[in-house]
Amino acid sequence: MEINKIYHADVMRFLEALQDNSIDLAVVDPPYNLNKGDWDSFKTEQEYFDFTFQWLSLLIKKLKINGSLYLFNTAYNSAIILDFLKDKDLIYKNWITWYKKDGFSATKKKYVNTQETILFYTRSNNHIFNYDDIRLPYSSTDRIAHAVKKGILKNGKRWFPNPNGKLCNDVWEITSQRHKEKVNGKVQTLSHPTVKPYEMIERIIKASSNENDLVLDLFSGSGMTSIVCKNLNRKFIGCELNEAYILNLEGLGFEIGRL
Ligand SMILES: C[S@@+](CC[C@H](N)C(=O)[O-])C[C@H]1O[C@@H](n2cnc3c(N)ncnc32)[C@H](O)[C@@H]1O
């Protein structure tokens, strides 16, 4: 299979053709079974998880031994997936909560859902993690201003803040792409109903890969992961089944592979 292409193919057929131990980082944003499109509806929950566990089982062996996997989903589905992955050849690292900040439904019979989950796994403890490339601004500016001058005494040692900010934590406050691309305050219909925010994909790719590494963009959709890869000098390989999304990707200049 050729790199820097998005394949017009079903996920199972694509993964069967992909070489084992070839992927440095997999960024996987699958159907959630929420009816966001005809590709996102399943007859029963059982059918959804049969599909999910089938591609997940094929995916694991595609990762290199120092490779990483980020898996998006709802909190409910992620809990079931986490249980499935417990005895698989992967090391659990984080349950990342994406706090979406904008555009929530007005539920009045339960708490408003404002989050998605990103499960972070690696195949070994010898994985890449570029923590310095994803530092965040410190929140308590007064305390930090004081610490920059004099340091803060911590366990008998003087601690000085890192000029590039604090280490990245596991709750990510990132505005959804739909709300970022507002025109005159109005949310626009994007070319795909579930585009992931550029900033979030950028963080994942910077943290868990180096330049020229190969990133797997399974379920490419709008191609956001592959777009970020191009901008950060990473190689990519993706797959997408929907004809209309493939046409959009072609329009964006992506080479489309066929199996
Ligand atoms: C949640 S969306 C991915 C969105 C993407 N992360 C983005 O930022 O645009 C999931 C995508 O998986 C595709 N898909 C669903 N079932 C598939 C299958 N069996 N094989 C390949 N792609 C599939 C859908 O067409 C949809 O575009």
The ligand as an SDF file (V2000), in Angstrom:
LIG
                    3D

 27 29  0  0  0  0  0  0  0  0999 V2000
  -16.6000   10.2710   13.0120 C   0  0  0  0  0  0  0  0  0  0  0  0
  -16.3270   10.3430   11.3060 S   0  0  0  0  0  0  0  0  0  0  0  0
  -14.6290   10.8580   11.1800 C   0  0  0  0  0  0  0  0  0  0  0  0
  -14.4620   12.3440   11.1430 C   0  0  0  0  0  0  0  0  0  0  0  0
  -13.0330   12.8160   11.0250 C   0  0  0  0  0  0  0  0  0  0  0  0
  -12.2700   12.5120   12.1990 N   0  0  0  0  0  0  0  0  0  0  0  0
  -12.9440   14.3030   10.7650 C   0  0  0  0  0  0  0  0  0  0  0  0
  -12.3570   15.0400   11.5840 O   0  0  0  0  0  0  0  0  0  0  0  0
  -13.4900   14.7250    9.7430 O   0  0  0  0  0  0  0  0  0  0  0  0
  -16.2960    8.6720   10.8440 C   0  0  0  0  0  0  0  0  0  0  0  0
  -16.0990    8.4080    9.3700 C   0  0  0  0  0  0  0  0  0  0  0  0
  -16.0130    6.9980    9.1640 O   0  0  0  0  0  0  0  0  0  0  0  0
  -16.5520    6.6820    7.8830 C   0  0  0  0  0  0  0  0  0  0  0  0
  -16.9190    5.2520    7.9300 N   0  0  0  0  0  0  0  0  0  0  0  0
  -17.9880    4.6970    8.5350 C   0  0  0  0  0  0  0  0  0  0  0  0
  -18.0010    3.3490    8.3700 N   0  0  0  0  0  0  0  0  0  0  0  0
  -16.8980    3.0510    7.6440 C   0  0  0  0  0  0  0  0  0  0  0  0
  -16.3460    1.8310    7.1700 C   0  0  0  0  0  0  0  0  0  0  0  0
  -16.9540    0.6590    7.3910 N   0  0  0  0  0  0  0  0  0  0  0  0
  -15.1930    1.8860    6.4860 N   0  0  0  0  0  0  0  0  0  0  0  0
  -14.5590    3.0700    6.2550 C   0  0  0  0  0  0  0  0  0  0  0  0
  -15.0350    4.2670    6.6760 N   0  0  0  0  0  0  0  0  0  0  0  0
  -16.2010    4.2620    7.3600 C   0  0  0  0  0  0  0  0  0  0  0  0
  -17.7340    7.6150    7.7500 C   0  0  0  0  0  0  0  0  0  0  0  0
  -18.0920    7.8140    6.4080 O   0  0  0  0  0  0  0  0  0  0  0  0
  -17.2290    8.8820    8.4650 C   0  0  0  0  0  0  0  0  0  0  0  0
  -16.7330    9.8210    7.5410 O   0  0  0  0  0  0  0  0  0  0  0  0
  1  2  1  0
  2  3  1  0
  2 10  1  0
  3  4  1  0
  4  5  1  0
  5  6  1  0
  5  7  1  0
  7  8  2  0
  7  9  1  0
 10 11  1  0
 11 12  1  0
 11 26  1  0
 12 13  1  0
 13 14  1  0
 13 24  1  0
 14 15  1  0
 14 23  1  0
 15 16  2  0
 16 17  1  0
 17 18  1  0
 17 23  2  0
 18 19  1  0
 18 20  2  0
 20 21  1  0
 21 22  2  0
 22 23  1  0
 24 25  1  0
 24 26  1  0
 26 27  1  0
M  CHG  2   2   1   9  -1
M  END
$$$$
